[in-house]
Amino acid sequence: MLTPEQINEYAGLMADPWGDLADRILRDMVRRIVKAGQITETVEWEAYRLEALGASEQYIRQQLQAIASKLGPQEARIFAQAMVEADANDRALAPEDALPDTTLGESDVAQQMIESGYRRTLNTLYNLTGTRAVGNNKNLIQTTQSQLAYYLDSAHANIASGAFSQDSAVRSALRQLAAAGVGAITYPSGHVDSLEVVVLRATRTGISQTAGELAMYNAQQMGCDLMELTAHIGARTGSGLHDYTNHAWWQGQLVSLSGQRGYLSLDDIGYGDVQGFKGANCTHDWHPFWEGFSTRNYTPEDLERMARATVTYNGKEIGQYDATQMQRAMERRIRAQKRAFLVAKEAGLVDDERAAAARLSASRERLSDFLKQTGLRKRQIQETVAGFGRSEAASAAAMARKK
């Protein structure tokens, strides 16, 4: 078993190197858009556009190959450590006479389960961000090429129309890029998921699912049929009905692996369904539970309080789940403004860099005030943008003070 905080921490560690990839791709796109703004002749423009898209695709392919060859050992260590902690948590809650004779390292089945979960997680990342299309979805290369082509064409069309100067046309394209971020996958609906979203979702889901499989294996090894689900305030409500999409309904309950009457079943919680327990982005977990020995972590009153939890913001009472959605929106805004700062800096647009720094400072103050009023916790991983480290933060803060 892993807590939501532990799942997010390990997922963030696995996602870090992919953030560096997003930063490199973003800077490469910025340089190509800036150069495009310097070309006015149609023939030169068409030649440059073709060259820019080809060079961009080659650059991204090289970056993907590099990250694939380097990540294996580093990501495997993080993943393995997460499973060691999950196993230790399960064993700490078990009766001593129920503990299996073999340790995690001595169990071939457990090791194969962990290796399978790790490979599944990495394969998901490589499939989503690699060079092959995934079903009807456009992959990272196809998505970024579409993005770059759009921004190049937009800048050129605005310049050619005579309604915009070269400088304003380029700035407009760069601002759109900063707002969107580097896309990793495009769905048939046209919706684009950014690279940071795709990677965090894949690492969070992979770690959570494998920890859940390990907990079930531990329960079976110890002859335990019941599992207690973890619970947290702000769980997703899905349909709002008593079904597996409503995580707030089944969280904190007992599940019978064999389907005993009087307990939730695996079908009740949607185990294996993308919208249910251990589905995409779900950070709920479970651990073996022994009637007569184990103590429930959550009373019915605790769960009821979680479901009805509210916070106060600017004198108004709002539901905790709605508050977490507001927090996520503020975090997305901060990420976009960090990208805007990096894009402006890479392009040498000092005015835009200063303006982005001011907006970032205001958004950070707004989030800080929101967290202080509501009592919600800061989630650093949700504000992180690769390439925006201590140096960039200090630079942005200095610029904001000069506004």
N, C-alpha and C positions, 0 to 999 in steps of 0.2 A: 504494500500500500504506500502511496505517496500522497502528500497533501497537495492542494492546488498550487500553493506557493512553491513547493519543491518541483512540481511538474513544470511550472513556468520558468523557474530558475535554470533547470537543465535544458529546457527548450531554447532559452535565450543563449546559453553557452554554445549549443550546436548551431544556432542561427548566425552567430557573429561573423564567421568567415564569408557567409553568403551576403552579408551586408556590405563587406568590402567589395564584392563583385558588383553590387548595385551602384556603389559609389564610382567605381571605374567606368561603368557603362554610362552613367549619368554625365560624368565629366567629358567623355568622348563625344556624346551627343551634343553637349553644349558647344564644344570647339567646332563641330561641323556646322551647326546652325549659325554661329558667329561668322564663320568664313563665308557661308552662303549669302549673308547680308552685304558682302562686299562685291558681289557679282551682279551686274545689271544686263549685260548682253545675253540675248536668248540662247544663242549657240553655246556660249561659254557656260551658261546656267545648266542647260540640258546635259552637257558633258560632266559638269561638276556633280549634279544630282546623281547621275549613274555611278560615278566614281565613289561618292560619299556613301551611298547605300551598300555598294559592294565592299568597300573597305570596312564599314561598320559591321557587316555580317561576318567578315573574316576575323575582325577583332574580337567579336563576341564568341565565336567558335573557339578561338585560341584561349580566351579567358575561361570558358567552360571546361575545356580539356585540362587546363592548369589546375583548376579547383578540384576536378574529379580525381586527379592524381595525387594531390596533396592532402585531401581531407580525411581519407580512410582511417589512419591510426588515431588522429586527434578526436574525430567524432566517435570512434569506437570506444575510446577511453571514457568519454563523457557518458555515453549511453550505458556502458557497463557499470559505471559508478552509480548511476541512477537506479539500476536494477539491484545492486548490492544494498543500497539504502532501502529500497522497497522490500526486499527479502528480510532484512534485519527488522523492519517495522512489523512485518507479519509475525515473525518468530517471537518478538517481544510481547505480543498479545496472546500467545498460545500457552496452554497448560504445559508444564515441563514434560509430563509423561506422554504428551501427544506429538512432541517434536520428532521429526524424521531422523533416522540415523545418519543420513548423508547431509553434508552441507551443500550450499549452492554450488560451490566450485567442484564438488565431487559428483554432482548429478548430471549425467550426460543429457538427459531429457531437458532439464532446466537450461543448460548451456545451449542446446540446440534451439530452444524457444527464444532465448535472448538474441542469439545470432540471427535467427529468422526475423525477429522484430526489428533488429538493427538494419538488416539488408532491405527489408520492406520499406523502412523509413527513408533510407538513402535512395532506393529505387524510385520511390514516389517523388523525391526532389529532382532526381535526374530526368525522370519522365516529364515532369511539369515544366522544368526550366531548361531541358536539353534541346536537342536539335530535331527531334521527331514530333510530329503532330500527335496529340492525345485525343483520340476519338474525333469529335467534330470541333474540338477546341484548337485555337492557334497557340503554338508554343512560344517560348521566350523570344527566339530569333524572329519568328513571324510577327509577334506583337511589337517588339521594339522597332522592327523595320517599318511597320505600319505607322508607328508613332513618329519616327524620324522623318518619313516621307511626308506625313501630314504637316509637321512643323516647318520643314524646308519649303514645301509648297505654299503654306500659309504666308511665310515671310516673303517669299518671292512675289506672290500674287499681290500682296499689299504694297510692295515697292513698285511693281510694274504698273499698278493702278494710278500711281501718282498721288494718291490720297494720304500716303504715309511716307515719312522719311525712312532711310535705311535703318537708322538707329531705333526709331519707334517700332518698326516692323520686327526687328530682331528681338527687342525687349518683349514685345507681345508674345512671340513664339516661346521665348525662354520662360516667361511667366506661366504659360500653359503647361510647359514641361515640368516646372517646379511643382505646380499644383497636382499634377497627375502622378509624378514619380515614374520609375522604370517599371513598365508593365511586364508581367511574366506569363500570363495566360489570358486569352480572349475567348469568351464563351459565345455560342451561336446568337445569344441575345444581344451581343455587342458589349456586355459588361466586361471590364478589364480588372483583374486582380493584380496588384503590384507585387513585385518580387518579395518585399518584406512581409507582406500578408501571406503569400503562398508558403514561404519558408517557415515562418512561425507556426502556421497552421499544421504543416506537415510534421515538424519536429515535436510540437506539443501533442498532436494526436498519436504519433508513433510511440513516444515515451509512455503516454497514458495507457494506450492499448496493451503494450507489452507488460507494463506493471500489473495491469488487470489480469492478463493471462497467467502471469507468474503467481499472483495471489490465488487464482482458481486452482492452479497446479498444487500449490502448497496446501490448500484446503483438502484436496483429494488425497494427497500424500498423508495427511494427518487424520483422514476419516471424518472430516467436518463437512456437513451439508449446508450450513447456513453461512451467509455472508452479510456483513453490515456495510451499508453504503455510507459514504461520507456525505456531508451537507455543508452548504455555505450560503450566506446571505446574498441575494441578488442572482440566484439561479434562474436560468431561462425558463419561461413559462409556456413556450410553444403554443399549442392550441388553447391552453387554459383549462382543458378538460382533464379527467383522470385517465390519461394515456401516456405512452412513453415519451412523447415530444415535450411533455410538461415535467421538466426535471425537478421543479419545485415541489411537485406532488410526490414523486417516489424517493427523493433524497432522504438519507438518514434512516431508511427502513431496512428491514431484514428480507433477504432474498434466499429462497431455497433452490439450490442447484438441481435438485431432483424433482422440484415442483410440488413439494408438500403443501397440503391445504392449510390455510391460515397465514401463509406468507406470500410475498410477491414472487412471481416466477420470472424467468429470464425474458419471456415474451412481454410481461408487464412493463419491464424497464427498457425494452427495445435493444437488448444486447445484440450487437452486430449490425444494427441499423444506423445509418449516418446521422439520424436525428435523435437517437436514443443514447443510452449509457455506453460510453466509450466511442461515441460517434465523433464526427469532426469537431475539433476544438473543445470537446468535453473534458473537464478537469476533475470530474467526480471519480472516486476510486472506491474500492471495497477491501475488506479483510475478513478472514475466517472468524466466525462467532460461535461460541459454545454456550448453549442454554445451561444455566446453573453454574457457570464459571465466569463467563464474560459479563461485563457491565455495559449496558447501552450507553453510547456517547451522547445520544440526543433523546430527551423525553418528548412526548407529544406536545408539551407546552413549549419546549425549545423550538421545535419545528414550526409550530404555529406562530411564534414570535418572529422567526425568520421570514415566514410567508407574509406577515403583516408589517414587517419592519419599514419604518419611514425615516426620513432625514429632513432637516429644515434648511432651506436655502433662501436667502433674502426674505425671510419672514414667512415663506410658504412651505407647507409640508408636502413632500413628494415621496412616492414609493422608492424603496431602496433600489429595485431593479431599474426604474426610470432614471434614478440618480447615476447608476453605473453607466447607462447609455449616454447621459450628458457628459460624464467624465471621458468616455471613449471619444466623443465628438471633439472635446477640447484637446485631447491627446493627438487626434488626427490633424487638427489645425496646427498644433505645435510642430508636428513632423513636416507638414507642408511648408511652414515658415522656415524651418531649418534648411529644407531643400532649396527654398528661394534664396536664402543667404548664400549657400554653397554655389548655386548656379550663378548668381550675380558676381560672386568673388572670382569664379573660374572665368567668367566672361569679361572681367575687368570693369564692370558697371558699378562704380562707387556709389552713385546716388541710390540705385536699387538695393545695393548691399546695405546701405545705411537705413533705408526704409524697411527692409526685411528685418533688420536687427531691432528696430523700434517696435514693429508688429510682434516679433517673437517675445520681446520683453513684456509687452502688454498681455500677451496670451499666457505667459508663464505666471504673471501676477494674478491673472483671472483664475487660473487653475489652482494656484496656491490658496487663494481666498475661498474658492469652492471647496477644496479639501478641508480647510480649517473650519468652515461653517458646518459641513456635513459629517466630518469625522471619518470620511473615506481615506483609504491609504494611497499614497503615491505609488504609481506603477512605472518605474523607470524604464523598464523594457519596452513599454508601449510608446514612449516618447523618443526612443533612440533612432537616430538616422546615421548610417555609416558615413564616415568622413567628417562628421561633426563631433569632434572630440574636445578636449579641454582647451586647446589653443583656439579653436573656432568659437567655442563658448565665451572665452575671455574677450576675443575680438568683437563678437556680437554685443557683449555687455558694454564694452567700451564705446562702441558706436551708438548704442541706445542712450547712453548717458550724455552724448554730445548732441542729441537731437534738438 
